Amino acid sequence: MSKKLTILTDLNISKDDEQVRVGLYANIGYFIQMSQMLEYNLRILLCYAKSLEEIESGEITTSRVSEIHNKYDDYYLSTYKDRFALGRLKDEVAKLNLFEPDVIAIFKEINDYRTQVVHKIFQNNNNSKVFEQSDNVLEYIMNRLIPMAENATTTNEFVVKCIEAHREDFREYKTLDSRT
């Protein structure tokens, strides 16, 4: 049995081409997903980096490593409670000097664009009506939205690789004392 899918959209956007309209919403959704994954992964990276920095600042024992691990598990949860969004996470990661300034600039660009998409794109269209024409919507999708989504995807993949390296270092520290 086939189920019918309902996609809610503003019919004033790309009035003359439903596919372009749905494409806009789909690509916005994908960009938001990738920027949220970047936010999530920066949060994890921040915790690993801070915990490794603290571990390396003193004697490495199983109990101390475990204590630091628990501390940064709590810190991770506090980043949600304290509403660390992508912009603040970018600032926190920048303080640790984990990345060159050009990488931090990419995080900023993705965050700024996310803010624009979430808070301004549809408001601006209410005034300008520029997205009523499918050609304008398609141009925006192809020239701005898809490149930013690809940028967020590539950047997120890079951050995941950094997490994996930090995770491996952390695992080694967790077992180091028990082997000696």
Secondary structure in CASP SS format (residue, H / E / C, confidence):
PFRMAT SS
TARGET T0000
AUTHOR 0000-0000-0000
METHOD secondary structure of the structure
MODEL  1
M C 1.00
S C 1.00
K C 1.00
K C 1.00
L C 1.00
T C 1.00
I C 1.00
L C 1.00
T C 1.00
D C 1.00
L C 1.00
N C 1.00
I C 1.00
S C 1.00
K C 1.00
D C 1.00
D C 1.00
E H 1.00
Q H 1.00
V H 1.00
R H 1.00
V H 1.00
G H 1.00
L H 1.00
Y H 1.00
A H 1.00
N H 1.00
I H 1.00
G H 1.00
Y H 1.00
F H 1.00
I H 1.00
Q H 1.00
M H 1.00
S H 1.00
Q H 1.00
M H 1.00
L H 1.00
E H 1.00
Y H 1.00
N H 1.00
L H 1.00
R H 1.00
I H 1.00
L H 1.00
L H 1.00
C H 1.00
Y H 1.00
A H 1.00
K H 1.00
S H 1.00
L H 1.00
E H 1.00
E H 1.00
I H 1.00
E C 1.00
S C 1.00
G C 1.00
E C 1.00
I C 1.00
T C 1.00
T H 1.00
S H 1.00
R H 1.00
V H 1.00
S H 1.00
E H 1.00
I H 1.00
H H 1.00
N H 1.00
K H 1.00
Y H 1.00
D H 1.00
D H 1.00
Y H 1.00
Y H 1.00
L H 1.00
S H 1.00
T H 1.00
Y H 1.00
K H 1.00
D C 1.00
R C 1.00
F C 1.00
A C 1.00
L H 1.00
G H 1.00
R H 1.00
L H 1.00
K H 1.00
D H 1.00
E H 1.00
V H 1.00
A H 1.00
K H 1.00
L C 1.00
N C 1.00
L C 1.00
F C 1.00
E C 1.00
P H 1.00
D H 1.00
V H 1.00
I H 1.00
A H 1.00
I H 1.00
F H 1.00
K H 1.00
E H 1.00
I H 1.00
N H 1.00
D H 1.00
Y H 1.00
R H 1.00
T H 1.00
Q H 1.00
V H 1.00
V H 1.00
H H 1.00
K C 1.00
I H 1.00
F H 1.00
Q H 1.00
N H 1.00
N H 1.00
N H 1.00
N H 1.00
S H 1.00
K C 1.00
V H 1.00
F H 1.00
E H 1.00
Q C 1.00
S H 1.00
D H 1.00
N H 1.00
V H 1.00
L H 1.00
E H 1.00
Y H 1.00
I H 1.00
M H 1.00
N H 1.00
R H 1.00
L H 1.00
I H 1.00
P H 1.00
M H 1.00
A H 1.00
E H 1.00
N H 1.00
A H 1.00
T H 1.00
T H 1.00
T H 1.00
N H 1.00
E H 1.00
F H 1.00
V H 1.00
V H 1.00
K H 1.00
C H 1.00
I H 1.00
E H 1.00
A H 1.00
H H 1.00
R H 1.00
E H 1.00
D H 1.00
F H 1.00
R H 1.00
E H 1.00
Y H 1.00
K H 1.00
T H 1.00
L H 1.00
D H 1.00
S H 1.00
R H 1.00
T C 1.00
END
